[in-house]
């Protein structure tokens, strides 16, 4: 029996390691999302070659080739709709999206952010966590709302901040957590197990087992 899989696009701007984690998970026919398209706003982004090598359709919508944010987002929206996309994952997509686009994809647009939101929205999250003396740091997958780096949290993963950490060593440990939580979070949303209630996301009974205190919800 084949299960219906949600047609999902991944939006990237750079190297695409989170994209690769999502592609790997979706290579399993039992995974509830199929990756229908990878779109970059940056021509020649390394992620595009990686996606093409994995046999995934790619597109570039260069924000600099459009007169303003709205024109860029309308072009992006058209590319997604032409491919029959149902869910969109931002994975290192470094453009702020306007409320127009966010509303068009309401509850169907996910983002990964390298911090334990609502702490450290924005850039340079690892340096800021170190500067603040945090003992715990991590990553968040959330449903996108119009405000930057805000919206219902689907999954979070944490790491300890070690005395010897630099920005780079901390970033590397957090990135491994990102690669663990994003495929889980997408599976929860694509399967319908994640139920959004205001700012809270509850996981339907049975969808999350063997709790791992550092990855919530565990798979
Ligand atoms: C990831 O760490 C992601 O969390 C971050 O960019 C990196 C992209 O890496 N995203 C943001 O900072 C968004 N505000 P990747 O291209 O290897 O997935």
Boltz pocket constraint, residues with backbone or C-beta under 6 A from the ligand:
constraints:
  - pocket:
      binder: B
      contacts: [[A, 14], [A, 15], [A, 16], [A, 17], [A, 18], [A, 19], [A, 91], [A, 92], [A, 93], [A, 94], [A, 112], [A, 113], [A, 114], [A, 122], [A, 123], [A, 175], [A, 178]]
      max_distance: 6.0
